[in-house]
Amino acid sequence: MVYDDDTGASVPRIRDGGLTPSARQEQFSLGFLRMIAAAAGCSVNEHATDYDGVDVTIAASADYLTWYCPSIDVQLKCTTQHRLLRDDHLAWPMERDPFLKLINPKRFNGALLGVLLVPENHDGWLDLSDEGLVSASRMYWEHSSKLGSIEEGRASKTVHLPRSNLFDVESLKGIMQRIGDGEGGSW
């Protein structure tokens, strides 16, 4: 029991679920992506590990010009570091090995890097009311083919995710359309 400071009466304390901040961010980024994918009519397949630099694969169950059921792999990150947000991009530092896996030109599926920017205080991540669910979070993305390369001997690289690449329902539909129409990694 916890005691109310004003009355001294004992009141039950509602406990937090106890996830660490990084585990909370990981779960929230997966949930955020799943909501966008569902609203876009896509399914999400999780991978047991992200050893290959992939957390999930998003798939459409539609017949496009070139392909039926196109899919794309996604490496997800989540941060409260608003200092990484610039006027025209989000600057995201990546370690060498995960970066090389993500940009590998021999990947069977194309890949995206998605970084979800959330408020520092997790209490501000969601607001649920009779009007609906609102999140102060937003995800920026970039196709792996546009992340560039890393210099030999460098341990990390900062990549830029354009602020114009906001991961929302319309952008995901556009991504799946480009893949399904056979544009591959040219975008």
N, C-alpha and C positions, 0 to 999 in steps of 0.2 A: 504494500500500500504506500501511497504517496500522500502527503498532507497538503491541503489547500492553504496557501499562504495567508489568505484573507480570513478564513473562518476557522482554520485549524482542524476541520473535519477531514477524515480519511476519504480519499477518492481513488478509484482504481486507475492504475497507470496503463495506458495502451502502449505496448512495446513495439518497436520497430522490428522488422524481420531479421535484422542482423547481418545482411550481406555486407561485405567489405565495399568500400567505394568503387574499386575497379570491377568487382563482380556485378555490382548494381549497374554500372555504366554498360558493361557487356550485355546484360539482360535487357536493359532499356533500349540499346541500339538494335538488338534483334527484334524486340517488340515494335519499335518504330518502323523498321524496314518491313516487317510483316504486315502492318496496317496499310502502308503505302502499296505494297504488292497486292494485297487482297482487294483494295479499292480499284486497282488497275486491272483486276481480273487475272492476276498471275499467282502461281504457287511458289513456295519457298522450300527448298530442301537444305537441311542443315548437314554439315559434315561432322563426323565424330571428333576429328582433330582439324586444326588449321595448318598442318605440317606443310602443305603445298601453297600456303599463302592465301587460303580461301576459307571463309567462314560459312557462306551459304551460296547456293545456286538458285537464281530466280529463273523460272520457266513460264512461258506463255503456252496455252493450249489452243493455239489458233493456227490457221493455215494462211501464210503470207505468200508473197509472190514467188519466193525461192524455197523457203523452208516451212515445214510444219513443226510446231513445238520448239521454237528457238529458245536458247537459254544463255545466261551469262553468269559467271562466277563473281562473287563480291567479297572483298576483304573489308571488314568493318572495324572502325575505330570509334571511340567516344572520348570527348574531352570537355572539361569545364574551363579550359584555358582560353578565354576570350581575347587575350593578347595576341593569339595566332591569327586572328581575323584582321585582314587588311582591307583597304578600299576596294580592291578588285579580286581578291582571292583569300583563301585560307591556307596558311603556310603549315605544312605538316612534316615533321622530321620522321624519316624512316631509316631503320638499320639496314645495312647492306644486304644480308641474306634474304630477309623477307621482301625487300625491294626487288632483288634479282629474280625471285620466284614469281612475283607479280608481273613483271615486264617480260618474262621469258617469251620470245617470239614463237616458240614451238608449242605454246599452250594450245590444247585442243579447243577449249572454250575461250572466248574473249573474257577479259576481267575488268572490273571496276574497283577503285579504292573509294570507299565512302566513309566520311568522318562526320559524326554527329556532334554538334556543339550544343551543350546543355547548360542551364544556369548552374552557378557554383553550388547553391543550396538545393539539395534534391527535393525539398518540399515545394520548389517552384517548377518542377519538371512537368507536372500535370495539374490541370484544374478541371474538375468534373462538376457540372451543374445541370439543372433542368434544360439549359440551352444546348448542352453538348460537352464534348471533350476538347480541351484546348491545351496545346503544348507550346511552351516558350522555346522549344528546341527546333533545330533545323540541320539537315544533312546536306553536305556538299560532296560532289563526286567528280571523278575524272577517269576516263578510259586509260587502261594501263599503257596503251600504245602512245599516249601523249604525256607520259610522266618523264620521258627523257632517259638518260643513261646515268651511270655513276662512274666517276673517275677511278682508275685502278689504284688500289691502296686506300681508298676512302672508306671509313667505317660506317658512314651514314650520308644521307642526302635529304635535303628539304624539298618536298614537292609542293606545287601550287595547284590548289583546287579552285577553279574560277567560281566566284560568287554567283555568276549567271548559271552555273550547274547546280541548281537547287534540286535535291532529290525529292520529287513530288509525283503525283499520279500522272500528270501529263508528260513529264520527262521520262518516266519509266515506260509509258506507252510508246514514246518516240524511240527509246533505246531498243525496245523489242521490235518495233516496226523496221528500224534500220537493219537489225540482225536478220529478221525474217525475210526482208527484201533482198538479202544477199550482200549488204554493204560490208559485212565482216568487220575487220579492224580498221577500215579506212576512215572512220569518223572520229 
